[in-house]
Amino acid sequence: MATRRKFLRQSLMGGAAVFARVSGPAAGGPIVVSTWDFGKSANAGAWEVLGKGGRALDAVEQGVRIPEADPSIQTIGYGGLPDRDGRVTLDACIMDDRYNCGSVMCLEYIKHPISVARLVMEKTPHIILAGDGALQFALANGFHKENLLTDKSKKDYEEWLKTSHYSPEVNIENRLHDPMPGGATNHDTIGMLAMDEQGNLSGACTTSGLAYKMHGRVGDSPVIGAGLYVDNEVGAATATGVGEEVIRIVGSHLIVELMRQGLSPEAACREGIGRIIRRGPDRAKDIQVGFLALNKKGEYGAYCLQQGFTYAVRSEKEDRIYKGKSIY
């Protein structure tokens, strides 16, 4: 009996220790990180929530809605480049500090797929809705259909049709479009990770996917564990680039587990990139994948395959863009 009481007491103490790790004030104050240069404006939107003591979940949703609505960013939301059939299909997912998550795949006509993903999380017993089912769910919950194919993206698509050459090359968008102001590239997914002043984590990821993909193609961005993963005991990670390679290694979950084992965010991201290379060295030479991670201490880091990946950081101490380190 004494042994049993000792066991129960130790178990309760262990549970209290876990609880202490997953709640309480953030060590370095609130922070938000996101992929690519356009993450800076997205971070500003998230900071409107975090700076007022708001929840990380609300911050990441509000933050990524900014690039979703920006037609000059042709790889996210409104103005995203279409698939090979000329249809703009969007993918997004969101995850909070309690393992709640929601995702939409191949969603058409809705400017803010991230907000639909959140409703899937909060209003349904499911995690993923896809295609027409996701659209009907969005319309039933007050969203309105819009034409997401802007004149610019339509013109680019019509130009592409002349050759219909499709290859997910490194930074393919850089060849199609002029760089954004300040040397930024108009590129790919936005993945965002945030920690609020209570020390709780959340993440969001949203994209229009690879330009001119096969209709129905879905990459890593809306796949929980691949394009995004959040574990409030440890940290969070997100991915950008060619999603097929991220899915093969369940990249974001892998990086969180590596942080659980004691690796720093940067070291964990580097190992994730190394895993991609080892699994497919011939494929890895010609594509881009980048990982971004944030741990419970508020430490962040990134790593990518090729040069060119950037990420943005906003906290009480800084508001800047960093170049991600690369293997090649």
C-alpha positions as CSV (number, residue, x, y, z in Angstrom):
1,M,0.0,0.0,0.0
2,A,2.8,2.4,0.9
3,T,4.5,1.6,-2.5
4,R,1.2,2.4,-4.3
5,R,0.8,5.7,-2.4
6,K,4.4,6.6,-3.3
7,F,3.7,5.8,-7.0
8,L,0.5,7.9,-7.0
9,R,2.3,10.8,-5.3
10,Q,5.2,10.7,-7.8
11,S,2.7,10.5,-10.7
12,L,0.8,13.6,-9.5
13,M,4.1,15.5,-9.1
14,G,5.1,14.5,-12.6
15,G,1.7,15.8,-13.9
16,A,2.2,19.1,-12.1
17,A,5.6,19.4,-13.7
18,V,4.1,18.9,-17.2
19,F,1.5,21.5,-16.4
20,A,4.1,23.9,-15.4
21,R,5.8,23.4,-18.7
22,V,2.7,24.1,-20.8
23,S,1.4,27.2,-19.0
24,G,2.6,30.3,-17.3
25,P,4.2,33.5,-18.6
26,A,6.4,33.3,-21.6
27,A,10.1,33.5,-20.7
28,G,11.0,36.1,-23.3
29,G,7.6,37.7,-23.7
30,P,5.3,37.1,-26.7
31,I,6.8,36.4,-30.1
32,V,5.7,35.6,-33.7
33,V,7.8,34.2,-36.5
34,S,6.7,33.5,-40.1
35,T,8.1,32.4,-43.5
36,W,9.4,34.8,-46.2
37,D,9.7,38.5,-46.4
38,F,6.0,39.0,-46.6
39,G,5.9,37.5,-43.1
40,K,6.9,40.9,-41.8
41,S,3.5,42.5,-42.6
42,A,1.7,39.3,-41.5
43,N,3.6,39.5,-38.2
44,A,2.4,43.1,-37.7
45,G,-1.1,41.8,-37.9
46,A,-0.4,39.1,-35.4
47,W,1.3,41.6,-33.1
48,E,-1.9,43.6,-32.9
49,V,-3.3,40.6,-30.9
50,L,-0.1,39.5,-29.1
51,G,0.8,43.0,-28.0
52,K,-2.5,43.4,-26.2
53,G,-2.1,40.2,-24.3
54,G,-4.3,38.2,-26.8
55,R,-4.2,34.5,-27.5
56,A,-1.6,33.0,-29.9
57,L,-4.4,31.3,-31.9
58,D,-6.1,34.5,-32.6
59,A,-2.8,36.1,-33.5
60,V,-1.8,33.5,-36.1
61,E,-5.2,33.6,-37.8
62,Q,-5.2,37.4,-38.0
63,G,-1.6,37.5,-39.1
64,V,-1.9,35.2,-42.1
65,R,-5.1,36.7,-43.3
66,I,-3.0,39.7,-44.4
67,P,-1.1,37.9,-47.2
68,E,-4.2,35.8,-48.0
69,A,-5.9,39.1,-49.0
70,D,-2.9,40.6,-50.8
71,P,-3.2,40.1,-54.6
72,S,0.5,40.9,-55.2
73,I,1.5,37.7,-53.4
74,Q,0.7,35.1,-56.1
75,T,1.2,32.0,-54.0
76,I,-1.3,32.7,-51.2
77,G,-5.1,33.3,-51.2
78,Y,-6.6,36.0,-53.4
79,G,-4.4,36.4,-56.6
80,G,-2.8,33.0,-56.1
81,L,-1.6,31.3,-59.3
82,P,-4.0,28.7,-60.6
83,D,-3.6,25.0,-61.3
84,R,-3.1,23.7,-64.9
85,D,-6.9,24.0,-65.4
86,G,-7.0,27.6,-64.5
87,R,-8.6,27.1,-61.1
88,V,-7.3,28.7,-57.9
89,T,-7.4,26.1,-55.2
90,L,-6.3,27.0,-51.6
91,D,-5.0,24.9,-48.7
92,A,-4.7,25.9,-45.1
93,C,-4.5,24.6,-41.5
94,I,-4.4,25.9,-38.0
95,M,-3.4,24.3,-34.6
96,D,-3.6,25.6,-31.1
97,D,-1.9,24.9,-27.7
98,R,-4.4,22.1,-26.9
99,Y,-3.8,19.8,-29.9
100,N,-7.0,21.1,-31.5
101,C,-6.5,21.5,-35.3
102,G,-8.4,22.2,-38.5
103,S,-7.6,22.0,-42.2
104,V,-9.1,22.7,-45.6
105,M,-7.8,21.3,-48.9
106,C,-8.5,22.3,-52.5
107,L,-10.9,25.0,-51.4
108,E,-12.1,27.3,-54.2
109,Y,-13.7,30.8,-54.2
110,I,-13.0,31.7,-50.5
111,K,-10.4,34.4,-49.9
112,H,-9.5,33.3,-46.3
113,P,-9.1,29.6,-46.1
114,I,-7.4,29.9,-42.7
115,S,-10.6,31.1,-41.1
116,V,-12.5,28.2,-42.6
117,A,-9.9,25.9,-41.2
118,R,-10.4,27.4,-37.8
119,L,-14.1,26.8,-38.1
120,V,-13.6,23.2,-39.1
121,M,-11.5,22.9,-35.8
122,E,-14.1,24.6,-33.7
123,K,-17.5,23.6,-35.2
124,T,-17.0,20.1,-36.5
125,P,-15.9,16.7,-35.1
126,H,-13.4,16.5,-38.0
127,I,-10.0,17.9,-38.8
128,I,-10.0,18.0,-42.6
129,L,-12.6,19.1,-45.1
130,A,-11.8,19.1,-48.8
131,G,-13.0,20.4,-52.1
132,D,-16.7,21.0,-52.6
133,G,-17.4,19.9,-49.0
134,A,-15.1,22.5,-47.7
135,L,-16.7,25.1,-49.9
136,Q,-20.2,24.2,-48.8
137,F,-19.2,24.3,-45.2
138,A,-17.7,27.8,-45.7
139,L,-20.8,29.1,-47.4
140,A,-23.0,27.7,-44.7
141,N,-21.0,29.6,-42.1
142,G,-21.2,33.0,-43.7
143,F,-18.4,33.1,-46.2
144,H,-19.0,34.4,-49.7
145,K,-17.8,33.2,-53.0
146,E,-15.3,35.4,-54.8
147,N,-13.3,35.2,-58.0
148,L,-9.8,34.7,-56.7
149,L,-8.1,34.7,-60.2
150,T,-6.9,38.3,-60.6
151,D,-6.1,39.8,-64.0
152,K,-2.3,39.5,-63.3
153,S,-2.5,35.8,-62.4
154,K,-4.8,35.1,-65.3
155,K,-2.3,36.8,-67.7
156,D,0.5,34.8,-66.3
157,Y,-1.5,31.6,-66.6
158,E,-2.3,32.3,-70.2
159,E,1.4,32.9,-70.9
160,W,2.2,29.6,-69.2
161,L,-0.3,27.8,-71.4
162,K,1.8,28.6,-74.5
163,T,4.3,25.9,-73.4
164,S,2.5,24.3,-70.5
165,H,5.9,23.4,-69.0
166,Y,5.5,22.2,-65.5
167,S,8.4,21.6,-63.1
168,P,8.5,22.5,-59.4
169,E,12.0,24.1,-59.7
170,V,13.9,26.0,-57.1
171,N,12.2,29.4,-56.5
172,I,10.2,29.0,-59.7
173,E,8.1,32.1,-58.8
174,N,11.3,34.2,-58.9
175,R,11.5,33.5,-62.7
176,L,7.9,34.3,-63.3
177,H,7.7,37.5,-61.4
178,D,9.8,40.5,-60.5
179,P,11.2,40.6,-56.9
180,M,9.2,42.4,-54.4
181,P,10.5,45.7,-52.9
182,G,13.6,45.3,-50.8
183,G,14.8,42.1,-52.6
184,A,12.0,39.9,-51.3
185,T,10.8,37.1,-53.4
186,N,7.2,36.5,-54.2
187,H,7.3,32.9,-53.0
188,D,5.3,30.1,-51.6
189,T,3.4,29.3,-48.4
190,I,3.2,31.5,-45.3
191,G,3.7,29.5,-42.2
192,M,3.4,31.4,-38.9
193,L,4.2,30.3,-35.3
194,A,3.3,32.4,-32.2
195,M,3.7,32.3,-28.5
196,D,1.5,34.6,-26.3
197,E,2.3,36.2,-23.0
198,Q,0.9,33.2,-21.2
199,G,3.5,31.0,-22.9
200,N,1.1,29.1,-25.1
201,L,1.8,28.3,-28.7
202,S,-0.3,28.2,-31.9
203,G,0.5,28.0,-35.6
204,A,-1.1,28.6,-39.0
205,C,-0.2,27.7,-42.6
206,T,-1.9,28.8,-45.8
207,T,-1.1,28.6,-49.5
208,S,-2.4,28.4,-53.1
209,G,0.2,25.6,-53.7
210,L,2.5,25.1,-56.6
211,A,1.7,27.2,-59.6
212,Y,0.1,25.2,-62.5
213,K,-0.1,22.0,-60.4
214,M,-2.4,19.1,-61.4
215,H,-6.0,19.9,-60.4
216,G,-6.6,18.3,-57.0
217,R,-2.9,18.3,-56.0
218,V,-2.4,19.0,-52.3
219,G,1.0,19.7,-50.7
220,D,2.1,19.7,-47.1
221,S,0.6,23.0,-46.0
222,P,-2.7,21.7,-44.8
223,V,-1.4,18.4,-43.5
224,I,-1.0,18.5,-39.7
225,G,2.4,17.1,-38.9
226,A,3.9,17.9,-42.3
227,G,3.4,21.6,-43.0
228,L,2.6,22.5,-39.4
229,Y,2.8,21.0,-36.0
230,V,2.3,22.5,-32.5
231,D,3.2,20.8,-29.2
232,N,2.7,23.2,-26.3
233,E,5.1,21.2,-24.1
234,V,8.0,21.6,-26.6
235,G,7.5,24.0,-29.5
236,A,6.1,24.4,-33.0
237,A,7.4,24.1,-36.5
238,T,6.2,24.9,-40.1
239,A,7.4,24.3,-43.6
240,T,7.6,25.9,-47.0
241,G,8.6,24.8,-50.4
242,V,7.9,21.6,-52.3
243,G,5.4,19.9,-50.1
244,E,5.8,16.4,-51.4
245,E,9.3,16.2,-49.8
246,V,8.0,17.6,-46.5
247,I,5.2,15.0,-46.4
248,R,7.7,12.1,-47.0
249,I,9.4,12.9,-43.6
250,V,6.4,14.4,-41.8
251,G,8.7,17.4,-41.5
252,S,7.1,19.7,-38.9
253,H,6.3,16.9,-36.4
254,L,9.9,15.6,-36.9
255,I,11.3,18.9,-36.0
256,V,9.2,19.3,-32.9
257,E,10.3,15.8,-31.7
258,L,13.9,16.7,-32.3
259,M,13.4,19.8,-30.1
260,R,11.9,17.5,-27.5
261,Q,15.2,15.6,-27.5
262,G,17.1,18.8,-26.8
263,L,18.0,20.2,-30.2
264,S,17.8,23.9,-30.7
265,P,15.2,25.1,-33.3
266,E,17.9,25.8,-35.9
267,A,19.6,22.4,-35.3
268,A,16.3,20.6,-35.5
269,C,15.5,22.4,-38.8
270,R,18.9,21.5,-40.2
271,E,18.3,17.8,-39.3
272,G,15.0,17.9,-41.0
273,I,16.6,19.2,-44.2
274,G,19.3,16.6,-43.8
275,R,16.6,13.9,-43.6
276,I,15.1,15.2,-46.9
277,I,18.5,14.9,-48.6
278,R,19.2,11.4,-47.3
279,R,15.7,10.2,-48.4
280,G,16.1,11.6,-51.9
281,P,19.4,13.2,-52.7
282,D,18.7,13.5,-56.5
283,R,15.4,15.2,-55.8
284,A,16.8,17.6,-53.2
285,K,19.3,19.2,-55.5
286,D,16.7,20.8,-57.7
287,I,14.0,22.0,-55.2
288,Q,13.5,24.3,-52.3
289,V,12.3,23.3,-48.8
290,G,12.6,25.5,-45.7
291,F,11.7,24.8,-42.1
292,L,11.1,27.3,-39.3
293,A,10.7,26.4,-35.6
294,L,10.0,28.1,-32.3
295,N,10.5,26.5,-28.9
296,K,8.9,27.1,-25.5
297,K,11.8,29.4,-24.5
298,G,10.9,31.7,-27.3
299,E,14.0,30.6,-29.2
300,Y,13.6,30.4,-33.0
301,G,15.6,29.1,-35.9
302,A,15.4,28.0,-39.6
303,Y,17.2,26.0,-42.2
304,C,16.6,25.3,-45.9
305,L,17.9,23.4,-48.9
306,Q,18.9,26.2,-51.2
307,Q,19.8,29.8,-50.6
308,G,17.0,32.4,-50.8
309,F,14.7,31.4,-47.9
310,T,13.9,34.2,-45.5
311,Y,11.8,34.4,-42.3
312,A,10.4,37.3,-40.3
313,V,10.5,37.7,-36.5
314,R,8.5,40.1,-34.3
315,S,8.8,40.4,-30.5
316,E,9.2,43.1,-27.9
317,K,12.9,43.2,-28.8
318,E,12.9,43.0,-32.6
319,D,11.0,43.3,-35.8
320,R,13.2,42.1,-38.7
321,I,13.8,39.6,-41.5
322,Y,16.5,37.0,-41.4
323,K,18.1,34.9,-44.1
324,G,17.8,31.2,-43.5
325,K,20.9,29.1,-43.5
326,S,21.1,26.6,-46.3
327,I,22.7,23.3,-47.1
328,Y,23.5,24.1,-50.7
